[in-house]
Amino acid sequence: MPYCPDCFTEYVEGVAQCADCGTALVPGSPPEPPRRKVADLGNSELVRIRVFSGGTAQMDADLARNILETEGIPCVLPGETSAEVLPVLDVPLFVREEDAERATELLKSYLDEGEPLPSE
């Protein structure tokens, strides 16, 4: 199956151009995405700062991890593989003890302080 070398979208045979970005498709399958590097937490004590639950637990946990890693705070999501298979499982988020306060504040500002919905 051909795929777009820019956005990695796969297409059925016979399509020559990416519908999203217009790039010419190349034959074969797109490359595997790079595996996520495990955070180096050293010998630090880990503390749980948040637990994600419900049908969007894995997506919410991934978003939180991306926020923290962008800010230079390593974190661990034990059980994320289990949550992908059984989405009813909770996904806890752990950070180093010395990063806990900053990580909590960052996630609070990004995830908890959204704009209120307009009332009808």
RAZIWO-V959170 format. One record per helix or strand of 3 or more residues. SS is the DSSP state (a for helix, b for strand). FROM is the first residue (numbers start at 1). TO is the last residue. If there is no record, write none. Layout:
BEGIN
[[SS:FROM:TO] [SS:FROM:TO]]
END
This chain:
BEGIN
[[b:24:26] [b:46:52] [a:57:70] [a:80:85] [b:91:96] [a:97:112]]
END
